[in-house]
């Protein structure tokens, strides 16, 4: 791929000095640009539209670099290449930092606020975590013979989600919130990246995805229960400094996190990836055992907002 990138960079009048792969489909160029490769033209054009719309709302996202012919991307060998300016900042390395947890909560809420403002300009169909739970997720678990997650466990969690789902606010969300996609420079948010999975769904999905994802980090310095609960408190407090969650949302947070981990377990089962499926189940079980502590932490953060 390096050679192909070198061949097409003249379309942007960019000289190829240093070329560094930063993601499976993205390369950093000369510490100044990022080139991303797409196989799906519609997804590429959708992402360009999201970025342009968010920029108009003064949200820090990467700005597209036009080709010398004024085009937004280049098609080459049945792939689509997009070049954007590299945003300042980097990923957070200390995932236990409570101040950064609070700032992440703020950053998620700021993005949600912008999404609400510009959602009418973007065409997205509704996606439903509940429909996924009752659809492909259940099918994958059943096909596997319920060997990892017991059918009763699944049914109880799905029923809890269904009982409150219609009461949960829906909007456009990022859908892939983790420290790798939110950049910080000198302690301040400097940019959002990667809108490949953006969709309309329940609003708290992004918050729950981020919090559950902290437990899934493959690191030697794993969270203790107390450390993670403190992060839950900080993230919710940061989020609610900008957007107030409804009472139904607060009560549904443990259930939504559990559903997300069931989703991951079912996904990895479908990929025959037993290790990561078990990891997801372990996180699911951990969250189950923390339900009352999570609700208590949310209530405490509510008092302090």
C-alpha positions as CSV (number, residue, x, y, z in Angstrom):
1,X,0.0,0.0,0.0
2,X,2.9,2.3,0.6
3,X,3.9,2.3,-3.0
4,X,0.3,3.0,-4.1
5,X,0.1,5.9,-1.8
6,X,3.4,7.3,-3.1
7,X,2.0,7.0,-6.6
8,X,-1.2,9.0,-6.0
9,X,0.1,11.7,-3.7
10,X,0.9,14.0,-6.7
11,X,-2.9,14.3,-7.1
12,X,-2.7,16.6,-4.0
13,X,0.8,18.0,-4.9
14,X,2.1,16.5,-1.7
15,X,5.7,15.2,-1.7
16,X,6.0,11.9,0.2
17,X,8.6,12.2,2.9
18,X,7.7,10.2,6.0
19,X,4.8,7.7,5.6
20,X,3.6,6.1,8.8
21,X,0.7,3.6,9.1
22,X,-1.4,4.7,12.1
23,X,-4.5,2.5,11.5
24,X,-5.2,-0.5,9.2
25,X,-6.7,1.9,6.6
26,X,-4.9,5.2,7.5
27,X,-1.4,6.6,7.0
28,X,0.2,9.7,8.4
29,X,2.1,11.8,5.8
30,X,5.0,14.0,6.8
31,X,3.4,14.5,10.2
32,X,1.0,17.0,8.5
33,X,-1.6,15.0,6.7
34,X,-3.6,11.7,7.0
35,X,-4.6,9.6,4.0
36,X,-7.5,7.2,4.5
37,X,-8.4,4.3,2.2
38,X,-12.0,3.3,1.6
39,X,-13.5,0.4,-0.3
40,X,-17.1,1.8,0.1
41,X,-17.7,5.0,-1.8
42,X,-21.0,5.8,-0.1
43,X,-19.4,5.5,3.3
44,X,-16.6,7.8,2.2
45,X,-19.0,10.5,0.9
46,X,-21.1,10.2,4.0
47,X,-18.0,10.8,6.2
48,X,-17.0,13.8,4.1
49,X,-20.5,15.2,4.6
50,X,-20.4,14.6,8.4
51,X,-17.0,16.4,8.7
52,X,-18.0,19.3,6.6
53,X,-21.2,19.8,8.6
54,X,-19.5,19.5,11.9
55,X,-16.8,22.0,10.8
56,X,-19.6,24.5,10.0
57,X,-20.8,24.0,13.6
58,X,-17.2,24.9,14.8
59,X,-16.5,21.3,15.9
60,X,-12.8,20.3,15.6
61,X,-12.7,17.6,13.0
62,X,-10.2,17.0,10.2
63,X,-10.5,19.2,7.2
64,X,-10.4,17.6,3.8
65,X,-7.5,18.5,1.5
66,X,-8.7,19.0,-2.1
67,X,-6.8,17.6,-5.0
68,X,-5.1,19.9,-7.5
69,X,-8.3,19.5,-9.6
70,X,-10.5,20.5,-6.7
71,X,-11.8,17.0,-6.0
72,X,-12.4,15.7,-2.5
73,X,-11.0,12.3,-3.1
74,X,-9.3,10.1,-5.6
75,X,-10.4,6.7,-7.0
76,X,-7.6,4.4,-7.8
77,X,-7.5,0.6,-8.4
78,X,-11.1,0.3,-7.1
79,X,-10.2,2.1,-3.8
80,X,-11.0,5.6,-2.7
81,X,-8.4,7.8,-1.1
82,X,-9.1,10.8,1.1
83,X,-6.5,13.2,2.4
84,X,-7.2,15.4,5.4
85,X,-5.1,17.8,7.6
86,X,-3.7,16.1,10.6
87,X,-5.3,17.3,13.8
88,X,-3.1,18.5,16.7
89,X,-3.0,16.4,19.8
90,X,-2.7,12.7,20.6
91,X,-4.5,9.9,22.3
92,X,-4.7,9.8,26.1
93,X,-2.3,7.2,27.6
94,X,-3.4,7.4,31.3
95,X,-7.0,6.0,31.0
96,X,-7.5,6.2,34.8
97,X,-7.0,9.9,35.0
98,X,-10.2,11.3,36.6
99,X,-9.8,14.7,35.1
100,X,-9.5,13.3,31.6
101,X,-12.6,11.1,32.3
102,X,-14.5,14.3,33.1
103,X,-13.2,15.9,30.0
104,X,-14.3,12.9,27.9
105,X,-17.8,13.2,29.3
106,X,-17.8,16.8,28.3
107,X,-16.4,16.0,24.8
108,X,-19.1,13.4,24.2
109,X,-21.8,15.8,25.2
110,X,-20.3,18.6,23.0
111,X,-20.4,16.3,20.0
112,X,-24.0,15.2,20.8
113,X,-25.0,18.9,21.0
114,X,-23.4,19.5,17.6
115,X,-25.0,16.4,16.1
116,X,-28.4,17.7,17.2
117,X,-27.8,21.0,15.5
118,X,-26.7,19.5,12.2
119,X,-28.6,16.3,12.1
120,X,-31.2,17.6,9.7
121,X,-28.5,18.2,7.1
122,X,-27.4,14.5,7.4
123,X,-29.4,11.5,6.2
124,X,-29.2,8.6,8.5
125,X,-31.6,5.8,9.1
126,X,-32.5,4.8,12.6
127,X,-30.5,2.0,14.1
128,X,-31.8,0.2,17.1
129,X,-29.7,-1.6,19.8
130,X,-32.9,-3.4,20.8
131,X,-33.5,-4.7,17.3
132,X,-29.9,-5.9,17.2
133,X,-30.3,-7.7,20.5
134,X,-33.5,-9.4,19.2
135,X,-32.0,-10.1,15.8
136,X,-28.4,-11.0,14.8
137,X,-27.1,-11.0,18.3
138,X,-29.6,-13.6,19.5
139,X,-29.1,-15.6,16.3
140,X,-25.3,-15.8,16.9
141,X,-25.6,-16.8,20.5
142,X,-28.3,-19.4,19.7
143,X,-26.2,-20.8,16.8
144,X,-23.4,-21.2,19.3
145,X,-25.7,-23.2,21.6
146,X,-25.7,-20.6,24.3
147,X,-22.3,-22.0,25.4
148,X,-20.8,-18.6,26.5
149,X,-23.8,-16.6,27.6
150,X,-26.7,-18.4,29.1
151,X,-30.1,-17.9,27.3
152,X,-31.7,-16.8,30.6
153,X,-29.0,-14.2,31.1
154,X,-29.5,-12.9,27.6
155,X,-33.3,-12.9,27.9
156,X,-33.2,-11.0,31.2
157,X,-30.9,-8.3,29.8
158,X,-32.9,-8.0,26.5
159,X,-36.2,-7.7,28.4
160,X,-34.7,-5.0,30.7
161,X,-33.7,-3.0,27.6
162,X,-37.0,-3.5,25.9
163,X,-38.9,-2.3,29.0
164,X,-37.3,1.2,28.8
165,X,-36.2,1.5,25.2
166,X,-39.0,3.6,23.9
167,X,-38.4,6.1,26.7
168,X,-34.7,6.7,25.8
169,X,-33.9,9.8,23.7
170,X,-32.5,9.0,20.2
171,X,-30.2,11.0,18.0
172,X,-27.2,10.9,15.8
173,X,-24.2,9.3,17.8
174,X,-20.6,8.6,17.1
175,X,-20.9,4.9,17.9
176,X,-17.2,4.2,18.4
177,X,-16.2,6.4,21.3
178,X,-12.8,5.6,22.9
179,X,-9.7,7.5,23.6
180,X,-8.2,6.7,20.2
181,X,-11.0,8.7,18.4
182,X,-10.9,11.7,20.7
183,X,-7.7,13.7,20.6
184,X,-6.3,16.0,23.3
185,X,-3.6,18.6,23.2
186,X,-2.1,20.1,26.3
187,X,-5.0,18.7,28.3
188,X,-7.7,20.1,26.0
189,X,-9.9,18.5,23.4
190,X,-8.3,19.1,20.0
191,X,-10.4,17.0,17.7
192,X,-12.8,14.1,16.9
193,X,-11.9,11.4,14.3
194,X,-13.4,8.4,12.6
195,X,-17.1,8.7,11.9
196,X,-17.3,5.4,10.0
197,X,-19.9,3.9,12.4
198,X,-21.9,7.0,13.1
199,X,-25.7,6.4,13.2
200,X,-28.9,7.3,14.8
201,X,-29.4,5.3,18.0
202,X,-30.1,5.8,21.7
203,X,-28.1,8.8,23.0
204,X,-26.6,7.0,26.0
205,X,-25.0,4.4,23.7
206,X,-21.9,6.6,23.3
207,X,-21.4,7.1,27.0
208,X,-22.0,3.4,27.8
209,X,-19.7,2.2,25.0
210,X,-16.9,4.4,26.3
211,X,-17.3,3.3,29.9
212,X,-17.6,-0.4,29.1
213,X,-14.7,-0.1,26.7
214,X,-12.4,1.0,29.6
215,X,-12.8,-2.4,31.1
216,X,-11.9,-4.1,27.8
217,X,-8.5,-2.4,27.5
218,X,-5.8,-5.0,27.1
219,X,-3.3,-3.5,29.6
220,X,-1.3,-4.7,32.5
221,X,-2.8,-1.9,34.6
222,X,-6.4,-3.0,34.6
223,X,-9.1,-1.1,36.4
224,X,-10.1,-2.2,39.9
225,X,-13.9,-2.0,40.6
226,X,-13.4,1.2,42.7
227,X,-11.2,2.9,40.0
228,X,-13.7,2.2,37.3
229,X,-16.7,3.4,39.4
230,X,-14.8,6.6,40.0
231,X,-14.4,7.0,36.2
232,X,-18.1,6.3,35.7
233,X,-18.8,9.1,38.2
234,X,-16.4,11.5,36.4
235,X,-17.6,10.8,32.9
236,X,-21.3,11.2,33.8
237,X,-20.5,14.4,35.7
238,X,-18.7,15.8,32.7
239,X,-21.5,14.9,30.3
240,X,-24.2,16.4,32.5
241,X,-22.3,19.7,32.8
242,X,-23.5,20.1,29.2
243,X,-26.4,17.7,28.7
244,X,-28.7,16.5,31.4
245,X,-29.6,12.8,31.2
246,X,-33.1,11.8,31.8
247,X,-34.0,9.6,34.8
248,X,-34.8,6.7,32.5
249,X,-31.3,7.1,30.8
250,X,-29.5,7.0,34.2
251,X,-31.3,3.9,35.3
252,X,-30.7,2.2,31.9
253,X,-26.9,2.8,31.8
254,X,-25.9,-0.6,33.4
255,X,-28.3,-2.5,31.2
256,X,-27.1,-0.7,28.0
257,X,-23.5,-1.4,28.9
258,X,-24.4,-5.1,29.4
259,X,-26.1,-5.2,26.0
260,X,-23.0,-3.7,24.4
261,X,-20.8,-6.4,25.8
262,X,-23.3,-9.1,24.7
263,X,-23.1,-7.5,21.3
264,X,-19.4,-7.8,21.3
265,X,-19.5,-11.4,22.5
266,X,-22.0,-12.3,19.7
267,X,-19.8,-10.5,17.2
268,X,-16.7,-12.4,18.2
269,X,-18.6,-15.7,18.3
270,X,-19.6,-15.0,14.7
271,X,-15.9,-14.5,13.9
272,X,-14.9,-17.7,15.7
273,X,-12.8,-15.5,18.0
274,X,-13.2,-17.3,21.3
275,X,-10.7,-15.3,23.3
276,X,-12.3,-11.9,22.6
277,X,-15.8,-13.4,23.0
278,X,-14.8,-14.6,26.5
279,X,-13.3,-11.2,27.3
280,X,-16.6,-9.5,26.4
281,X,-18.5,-11.9,28.5
282,X,-16.2,-11.2,31.5
283,X,-16.8,-7.5,31.1
284,X,-20.5,-8.2,30.9
285,X,-20.3,-10.2,34.1
286,X,-18.2,-7.5,35.8
287,X,-20.8,-4.8,35.0
288,X,-23.6,-7.1,36.2
289,X,-21.9,-7.3,39.6
290,X,-21.6,-3.5,39.7
291,X,-25.1,-2.5,38.8
292,X,-26.0,-1.0,42.2
293,X,-22.6,0.8,42.5
294,X,-23.1,2.3,39.0
295,X,-26.5,3.7,39.9
296,X,-25.1,5.0,43.1
297,X,-22.2,6.7,41.4
298,X,-24.5,8.3,38.8
299,X,-26.7,9.7,41.6
300,X,-23.7,11.1,43.4
301,X,-22.4,12.8,40.2
302,X,-26.0,14.2,39.8
303,X,-25.8,15.9,43.1
304,X,-22.4,17.5,42.3
305,X,-23.3,18.8,38.8
